[in-house]
């Protein structure tokens, strides 16, 4: 049987590897810790969010002075108009963490007077678990007419996301097999 000195680091490495691919992410709005404030330019928060892939289970952190500001989750219409009168949810603790439990768009605006109009608002789009961008299907060839020669068209190359998923799955299997092997010896 393998010694615990050898087995423990291997299992810890395996566990870390598996968790790193399945763990939800925690995002700081705008990439900063002191984040929920009037941005330096009007669309700054949405520019930042557009570069992220938010998934179910991910969360956002908003830090601000809860005595003078708040975070309001609002409808799309209220987001567009900076309407604070009918929020879906209100947060005013100064250290707001919102975890996404479903896919779709989420809209947040500042509750402070005039802040939303100056760009302190953000739209977050949470993707579905099965969301994969894939190339459009190739058109099906029409049946060959009598006398036409048949041309074989090569199959399209696999999509990068699918190939990456296969590599991750393969590596997870390899690490699991190594861990089981070490546990048996």
C-alpha positions in Angstrom: 0.0 0.0 0.0 1.2 3.5 -0.8 2.4 5.6 2.1 0.2 8.4 3.3 3.1 10.8 2.5 2.8 9.9 -1.2 -0.9 9.5 -1.4 -2.0 12.7 0.3 -0.3 15.1 -2.1 -1.6 13.2 -5.1 -5.2 13.2 -3.8 -4.9 16.9 -2.9 -3.7 17.7 -6.4 -6.5 15.6 -7.9 -9.2 17.3 -5.7 -7.8 20.8 -6.5 -7.8 20.0 -10.3 -11.5 18.8 -10.2 -12.7 21.7 -8.1 -11.0 24.3 -10.3 -13.1 23.2 -13.3 -16.4 23.1 -11.4 -16.2 25.9 -8.8 -18.5 28.9 -9.1 -16.7 32.2 -9.5 -17.0 35.3 -7.4 -16.7 38.6 -9.4 -15.9 42.0 -8.0 -17.9 44.6 -10.0 -15.6 46.4 -12.4 -12.8 44.1 -11.2 -12.2 46.3 -8.1 -12.9 45.8 -4.5 -14.3 49.2 -3.8 -16.5 48.9 -6.8 -20.1 50.2 -6.8 -19.7 53.9 -7.5 -20.1 56.4 -10.4 -17.9 54.9 -13.1 -15.2 56.9 -14.9 -17.3 56.7 -18.2 -21.0 55.9 -18.6 -20.8 52.4 -20.0 -17.8 51.2 -18.0 -19.6 48.5 -16.0 -21.3 47.0 -19.0 -18.1 47.0 -20.9 -16.5 45.0 -18.1 -19.5 42.6 -17.8 -19.4 41.9 -21.6 -16.0 40.4 -21.2 -17.2 37.9 -18.6 -19.1 34.6 -18.8 -21.4 34.5 -15.9 -22.9 31.1 -15.0 -25.4 29.8 -12.6 -23.8 29.7 -9.2 -21.5 32.6 -9.9 -21.8 35.7 -7.7 -21.0 39.4 -7.9 -19.7 41.5 -5.1 -20.5 45.2 -4.8 -18.7 47.3 -2.2 -20.0 50.8 -1.5 -21.0 53.2 1.3 -24.3 51.8 2.5 -25.2 55.2 4.2 -25.4 57.0 0.8 -25.9 54.4 -1.8 -27.6 51.1 -2.5 -28.0 48.5 -5.2 -31.4 47.9 -6.8 -32.3 44.9 -9.0 -34.8 46.2 -11.5 -36.7 45.2 -14.6 -35.1 45.8 -18.0 -37.5 48.8 -18.6 -36.6 50.4 -15.2 -32.9 49.8 -16.0 -33.2 51.6 -19.3 -35.0 54.5 -17.7 -33.1 54.6 -14.3 -36.4 54.1 -12.5 -35.8 53.4 -8.8 -39.5 53.4 -7.8 -40.3 49.7 -8.3 -37.2 47.5 -7.5 -37.3 43.7 -7.6 -34.8 43.6 -4.7 -33.0 46.3 -2.7 -29.6 45.9 -1.1 -28.1 48.6 1.1 -25.6 46.9 3.4 -22.5 48.3 1.7 -21.2 44.9 1.0 -23.6 43.2 -1.3 -23.0 39.7 -2.7 -25.6 38.4 -5.2 -25.5 34.8 -6.3 -27.2 33.9 -9.6 -29.5 30.9 -9.3 -30.9 31.0 -12.8 -29.9 32.0 -16.3 -31.0 35.1 -18.1 -30.4 38.8 -17.8 -30.2 40.7 -14.5 -30.3 44.4 -14.2 -28.9 46.5 -11.4 -28.9 50.3 -10.8 -27.7 52.6 -8.1 -30.3 53.7 -5.6 -28.5 57.1 -5.0 -30.1 60.1 -6.6 -28.6 60.8 -10.1 -26.0 58.0 -10.0 -27.8 55.7 -12.5 -28.0 58.5 -15.0 -24.2 58.9 -14.7 -23.7 55.3 -15.6 -23.8 53.5 -12.2 -25.8 50.5 -13.6 -25.0 47.1 -14.9 -26.6 44.4 -17.0 -25.4 40.9 -16.2 -26.2 38.0 -18.6 -26.0 34.6 -16.9 -25.6 31.8 -19.5 -27.4 28.5 -19.4 -25.4 25.4 -18.3 -25.7 23.9 -21.8 -24.9 27.2 -23.6 -22.2 26.3 -26.2 -21.5 28.5 -29.2 -21.1 26.2 -32.1 -20.7 26.8 -35.8 -23.8 26.7 -38.0 -24.6 23.3 -39.5 -23.3 22.8 -43.0 -26.1 22.7 -45.6 -27.0 19.2 -46.7 -26.0 18.4 -50.3 -28.9 17.7 -52.7 -29.1 14.2 -54.1 -27.0 13.8 -57.1 -28.9 14.0 -60.4 -28.5 11.2 -62.8 -25.2 11.4 -64.6 -23.7 13.9 -62.0 -20.5 12.9 -60.3 -20.5 12.6 -56.5 -18.1 14.8 -54.6 -17.2 14.0 -51.0 -17.1 17.0 -48.8 -14.8 16.8 -45.7 -16.4 16.9 -42.3 -16.1 20.3 -40.5 -13.4 20.6 -37.9 -14.5 20.1 -34.3 -15.5 23.2 -32.4 -12.8 24.5 -30.0 -15.1 24.5 -27.0 -16.0 20.9 -27.6 -12.4 19.9 -28.0 -11.4 21.7 -24.8 -14.2 20.0 -22.9 -13.0 16.6 -24.2 -9.4 17.5 -23.1 -10.6 18.5 -19.6 -12.7 15.3 -19.3 -9.8 13.2 -20.4 -7.4 14.8 -18.0 -9.9 14.4 -15.1 -10.1 10.7 -16.0 -6.3 10.4 -16.0 -6.0 12.1 -12.7 -8.8 10.0 -11.2 -7.2 6.8 -12.5 -3.8 7.7 -11.1 -5.4 8.5 -7.7 -7.1 5.1 -7.6 -3.9 3.4 -8.7 -1.9 5.0 -6.0 -4.6 4.2 -3.4 -4.4 0.5 -4.3 -0.7 0.3 -4.0 
